């Protein structure tokens, strides 16, 4: 029985390492961010003898994204700052005095000694915590319109991948856009995108160097009883 407990303790990290799933690193061409391919329209028969044709017409105004498959440039300008602090203080004191108690005039005696004494206890706890976090993301990404809602909102989504020496970096974004918020140059600020989801991360050696090993993860997980 005594030799079984150390064996179990030594086996637990191995079991955690075997049951731990590998990190699911993102990969390019995710269907959730892929552009929607619209069917190719049938080319009409060219009519001869006309001075102007439909294919040679030029719009007088700059076209903005409004259909499924249209592209739209999103200017990223995100900055967040958060700060949180908390403090807890707890104090509790108890005091009890035992006199020469008696029942019906007869006192309690223990080996000829009266049961006199005092009991006192004190509990004191103080804790504090503070966290600061700030993030900033500046850049641009061109996305495509994946759907047009009945109320006119445009669902947009897209991703951008950058291949570096030590891995890859990517930006992914999705959200809802109002046609009225699109600038004449067919761009929009990320702060004007509703229900936006922005992901900026990386894969490869540089990203893996910032992760803790499986032994460290075990001692920091809920499986470690201490």
N, C-alpha and C positions, 0 to 999 in steps of 0.2 A: 504493500500500500504506500509505503514511504517513497519508493522509487518511481511509482506511477505518476505522482504529482509533478515532479520536475520534467518528466517526459512529456506530459500534457502541455506544460508551459512552453517547452521548446518546440512543440509541434504546432501551437497556435499560429505563430507568424507564418509558417509554411502553408497552413491551410488558408490563411487570409490572402497570401500571395497567389495561391492557385485559384482561389475563387474570385479574385479581383478581375474585373473585366478590363481590357486594354483601353487606353484613351481613344475615343472616337474623334480623330482629327478630321476637320472638314476637308472636303475635296472639291475641286472645280466642277462646274456643270451640274450643280444641285438643281433638281427639277423644281424646287420651291422658289428659285430665283431665276430660272431660265426664261428667256423671252418666249412669248406666245407666237407661234407661227400661224399666220392667217393664210387661207387658201389664195393661190395666185389667180387674179381675175382673168377672164378670157379677153384676149386682145381683139378689139373690133377690127373689122375689115377697113383698110385705108380707102378713103374716098379721094379720087383724083379729080383734078380740075378746080380745087378750092385754093384760095390764097392763104387762108389760115386753117390749121388743123388743131384738133383737141390736144394732141401730144406735144405740139409746139407752143401751147399757151403758157404764159408766165403770170403768176399771181401778183397782183398789185400790192398785197400786204403779206407780211411774214406769217407763215403758217405755224400754229401752235399745236401741241399734242392734243388730240381729241378722240382718236380712234384706237382700237386694240392693235397693238404692234407699233404704234408711234413711239419715237424716242423722246426723252426729256432729260435735261441736265439738272442735277440737284447740287447746289452749292452747300457743302457741309460747313457749318459754323456753330458747333456745339460746345458749350462750356458749362460745367456743373461744379458747384462747391457745396459741400455738406460738412456740418460739424455737430457732434453730439457728445454730451457729457452727462454723467449721472453720478449720484452719491447716495450712500445708504449708511445710516447709523442706527444701532440698536443696543439698548442697555436695559438690563433686567436684574433686580436685586431682591433677594428673599432673606428674611431673618426670622428664626423661631427660637423661643426660649422655653425650656422644660424646667418647671419648678418641682418641689417636693410634693408630687401629686399623691392623693390618697382617695380611697374609696371607703365610705362609711367609717371615716375616722382612722382607717388603717392605711399607712403609707406603703408604697411599693419599695421593697428593699432588694438589693442584689448583692449577695455576699456581705451583708451588713452595711452597704453603702447606699445612700439615697440616690435616686435617679434624677439628678440635677445636671443640666447641660444646656448649651446653646448650639443652634445649627444656623449657619449662614452660607449663602451662595450668591455668586455674582456672575453675570454673563455680559460681555461687552463685545460688540462687533462693529467694525467700520470698513466700508468698501467704497471705492470710487473708480470711475472709468471715463475715458475720453477718447474720441476717435475723430480724425480729420481726413477728409478725402476731397480731391479736386481732379477734374478731368477736362481735357480740351481736345477737340478734333476739328481740324480745318482741312479742307480739300474739296474735291468735286468728283462726282460719279454720274455717268449717264445710264439711265434705266429705260425700261420699256413699259408701255401701258399693257397690263394683263387683262383688264376687265373694265367695263363702263357700267356703273350702277344705274338703276332707274332714276335716281335723283340727280344724275349728271356727274357724280364724283368719279374720279379716275383711280383705279387701283394700279399702283406702279410697283415694280420690283426689279432688282438687278444686283450684280456683284462685280467686283474688280479684283483681279489677282495680280500680284507683283512677285516675280521670281527673283530671289536674292541669292547671294553666295551661300549663306548658311540656312536657307529655308525659304519659305514663301510667306507673304503677308497678303491679307485680303480684307476687303470692305464689302459688307452686305447691307442692303437697305430695302425696306418695303413699307408701304403706307398708302394713305388716301390723299388725293390732290384735288383742289378745286380749279376749274378752268380759269376762273377769274384771277387766281393768284399767280398764274404763269406769266412771266415777263415777255415782252415782245421778242427777245432773243431765244425764246423757248427754254427758259431756265426758271428755277424756283429755289428759294432758300429752304434749308432743311427745317427751319423753325416754322415754316408754313405747311409742313406735311403733317396730316393728322394720323393718329394711331401709328406713329412711326416706329419701326424696329431697325436699329442700327447695330451692327456687329463689326468690330475691328479687332483682329487677332492675327496670329501667325502659326505656322507649322514648321517642323524641321528641328535641326540641332539647337538653334537659338531658343526656340520655344520650349524644348524639352529640358534645357539647362536650368530653367526656372522652376521645375517641378521637383517635389520631394520624392525620395526613394520609397520603396514599399515598406522598408523597416520603419522609417520615420512616420509614414502614414499609419502603420499599425499602432505605434505608441501614441499617436494623436487621435486615434479613432475611438469609437464607443466600445470596441472589444477589449481595450486595455482597462483592467478593473481599478487602477489606482489613479 
